[in-house]
């Protein structure tokens, strides 16, 4: 699906998790690059980086280009390299400090996500030990133009493996202020919004849709337990339209237990010209 994939590796299990996830998401004819970021201050460090990359490629048994990147930090090095090679996907692994199976990022990998000019996938801890096929693709959806792009990416990914697409819309009371609908009874307001969301979900072709009331991050994290990958987007963007972590993505990268794919606002679908995407 993604044709130009950059993977951050560091010789630790989280890098192997990232390689395993990248192998699931890359187009059969795509280009895979394994990158190790280091300061490059001494010759021994550069040589160690080269050896580490080769060992990880052999261990993962993948066909990939190897790239030793010199930078002041892994996050900065990865997102700058993603921009330089015009990558359409950057894949990183979770840090080793969170609960087993959770998608949790350290400061360096969070920096890679926050500054990336492309989609970012985050592999949960331990993913390389059981990289099962993607049979259920989940997506955060709210009928916005951005979420429609996220849904299109979900369909594209699902088509590769004959997977099913599952979408969740999360509604909550403050959203009523944007529609002008403010029933006198809070309970009635919630019921109305959920029924409207369910109607929108039923209208989506080839989608198993759901609607719940709650906080988007919390509900999507629970939803992620039932799917093999969860796709969300980002409404925000930084300088030169680079991706900025929104509140939902930030919550999910701490609590999701499945692979997480965050689309930048510039995304349409892999390999196409950019428009927008969604931060549910």
Secondary structure as GFF3:
##gff-version 3
##sequence-region A 1 280
A	DSSP	beta_strand	2	8	.	.	.	ID=ss1
A	DSSP	alpha_helix	13	25	.	.	.	ID=ss2
A	DSSP	beta_strand	26	38	.	.	.	ID=ss3
A	DSSP	alpha_helix	43	60	.	.	.	ID=ss4
A	DSSP	beta_strand	65	70	.	.	.	ID=ss5
A	DSSP	alpha_helix	74	84	.	.	.	ID=ss6
A	DSSP	beta_strand	89	93	.	.	.	ID=ss7
A	DSSP	alpha_helix	107	115	.	.	.	ID=ss8
A	DSSP	beta_strand	119	123	.	.	.	ID=ss9
A	DSSP	three_ten_helix	127	130	.	.	.	ID=ss10
A	DSSP	beta_strand	136	140	.	.	.	ID=ss11
A	DSSP	alpha_helix	145	161	.	.	.	ID=ss12
A	DSSP	beta_strand	164	171	.	.	.	ID=ss13
A	DSSP	three_ten_helix	173	175	.	.	.	ID=ss14
A	DSSP	alpha_helix	176	179	.	.	.	ID=ss15
A	DSSP	alpha_helix	186	202	.	.	.	ID=ss16
A	DSSP	beta_strand	208	213	.	.	.	ID=ss17
A	DSSP	alpha_helix	216	224	.	.	.	ID=ss18
A	DSSP	beta_strand	229	233	.	.	.	ID=ss19
A	DSSP	three_ten_helix	239	241	.	.	.	ID=ss20
A	DSSP	alpha_helix	247	255	.	.	.	ID=ss21
A	DSSP	beta_strand	259	263	.	.	.	ID=ss22
###
